[in-house]
Amino acid sequence: MRSRWQFWAVFAVVTLLIAGVVSYFASSSPDGLDSTTLRGCEVVETADGEQLTGECIAQHAEEHSLASSPLADYAIGGRDGTGGIAGIIGVLATVVVAGSVFWLIARSRKVTDRNGSS
C-alpha cells in the first residue's frame, strides 16, 4: 500500500513539474491553424484594434465565449509570464475532474457487485 502512495506522489510531482515548465514556454503567437485561416488577408491595426482586410476564412470567425476566462491564451488573466502557473492549474483541474469520474465509476461498480448484479 505504501509503494502505491509513493508512486502517486512521484507521479503528481513529475506531472506538475512538466506542466509548469512546458506550459511556461507555450507561445501565444499564431499556430499553423491560425496562419492557414489568415491566408489571403492582411491584419491592419486600427484605433478599434486589429481588423482583417482581404478574403480569408478568419474574417468569419467570432471570439470564443471563453476568450476572457482567467486561463485563456496560456496565461492567467492575460498576463505574460504566467503560462507555467496556468498549466499547473489546468493539470490540477483535469486530475480532479478525471479522478472524480473514475472514483464514481469504481464506486458504482462496488455497489453493483455487493448487490449481486453484474
N, C-alpha and C positions, 0 to 999 in steps of 0.2 A: 504494500500500500504506500509506503514511504517513497519508493522509487517512482511511483506514478505521479505523486505530487512534485517530486524533483523534476521529472520530465516536463510537466505542465509549467512549472516555474521557469525553467530554462527556455521552453518554447515561448512563453509570454515575453520574457526579456529580449530574446532574439527577434521576435516579431515586432515588438515596439521599437527596437533599435533600427531594424531595417526600414520600418515605416517612417521613422523620424528622419533618417539620413537620406533615403531615396526621395521622399516627398519634398525635402528641402531643395533638391535640385530640379524639381518639376518646372517646366517652362510654361509661362502664360502666353508665349508667342504662338502665332497660328501654327497648327499642325498640318499634316497632309490633307485632311478633310477640309479644314478651313481654307487652305490655299487653293484647293480644287474648286470650291464653291465661289471663290473670288475671281476666277479666271474670266476675263472679259470685262472686268470692272476696274475702276480706279477709286481708291479711298481718298476722299478730299476732306480736310479739316475745315470746319465752319464754326461760327460762333455757337451753334447749337450742338456741336460735337461732330463726329465723323459721319459723312454721307457717302453713298456709293454712286458713281456715275458710270454709264455703260450698260451692258447687258450681261448679267450673271445670275446664278442660282441664289446667291446670298441676298439679292435685293428683295426676295420674297420671304426671307427669314424673319422671325419675330423673336423678341427677347424671351428667354426661358423664364417660366414662372418662379424658379428658384435662383435666378441670377443674383438676387440681392440677399440670398441666405448667408448666414455667418461663415460658411465654409466654401463659398463659391470661388472658382478660379484658383484652387490650390492655396488658399490663404485664409487667414482669419480676419473677417471684416474688410477684405481688400487690401490689407497692409502687406507690403513687401517684407520678405524675410520670415514669414510665419508659416511657410509651407510645411516644415517639419512637424510643427505642433498640430497643424490641420491634418496631416497624415496620421499622427498618433491618435487623434480624436476619432478619425474615420475608422481606424482599425479597432479601437475600443468599442465604438458603436456597432460595428459589424460583428464582433465577437459576442457582444451582449445579445444582439438580436438572434444570431445563429445559435448561440448556446441556449437561449430560452426556447427556441423552436425545437432543438434536439432534446432538451430536457422534457418538454411537454410530450413529445413523441414517445420517449422512453418511459415516461410515467404512465401514459395511456396504455402502452403495451403491458406494463406490470399489472395494471388494474385488470386488463383483459385476461391475462394469464391466471390471476388469482380467482377470477370468476369461472374459470374452466372453459372459456370460449377461446377459439383460435381464429 
